[in-house]
């Protein structure tokens, strides 16, 4: 069974340690994307493609060493408390 978009995003957030608002802003210019999806918002085909493209590109860049960990900027240089 194929996982829903929200399940794939949740796995990506855990993998990347990226805050949900940063993810939404970077992927589709909507910082409330993840919270809206958690609340029942349905993503259309175009948004799903944009989100999938962002996650795939991030993974490719990350594994190639072109991306530093994102983390929560409130705690300084990309780290978590």
C-alpha positions in Angstrom: 0.0 0.0 0.0 1.3 3.4 -0.9 1.9 5.9 1.9 0.1 9.2 1.9 1.8 12.4 1.1 1.6 13.4 4.8 3.3 10.1 5.8 6.1 10.7 3.3 6.5 14.3 4.6 6.6 13.1 8.2 9.4 10.6 7.3 11.3 13.3 5.5 11.0 15.7 8.4 12.4 13.1 10.7 15.2 12.2 8.3 16.2 15.8 7.6 15.5 17.2 11.1 13.8 20.1 9.3 11.1 22.0 11.2 7.7 21.7 9.5 7.4 25.4 8.8 10.8 25.6 7.2 9.9 22.6 5.0 6.6 24.1 3.9 8.2 27.4 3.1 11.1 25.8 1.1 8.9 23.3 -0.7 5.8 25.3 -1.7 6.2 28.8 -0.1 3.6 27.9 2.6 4.9 27.7 6.1 1.5 26.2 7.3 1.5 23.3 4.8 2.4 20.5 7.2 0.0 21.7 9.9 -2.8 22.1 7.4 -2.2 18.6 6.0 -2.2 17.3 9.6 -5.5 19.0 10.0 -7.1 17.3 7.0 -6.1 19.5 4.0 -6.0 17.6 0.7 -3.0 18.3 -1.5 -3.7 18.5 -5.2 -1.6 16.9 -7.9 0.5 19.9 -8.6 1.4 20.5 -5.0 2.2 16.8 -4.5 4.6 17.0 -7.4 6.3 20.1 -6.0 6.7 18.5 -2.6 8.0 15.3 -4.0 10.4 17.2 -6.2 11.7 19.2 -3.2 12.3 16.1 -1.1 14.0 14.2 -3.9 16.2 17.2 -4.7 17.1 17.7 -1.1 18.0 14.1 -0.6 20.2 14.1 -3.7 22.0 17.3 -2.7 22.3 16.1 0.9 23.9 12.8 -0.1 26.2 14.6 -2.5 27.4 16.8 0.4 25.9 20.0 -0.9 23.5 20.7 2.0 24.3 21.2 5.6 21.9 20.1 8.3 19.0 22.5 8.6 17.9 22.1 12.2 16.2 24.8 14.3 17.8 28.2 13.8 16.7 29.4 17.2 19.5 27.2 18.7 22.4 28.6 16.6 24.4 26.9 13.8 21.8 24.3 12.8 21.9 22.3 16.0 19.1 21.2 18.4 19.0 21.7 22.1 
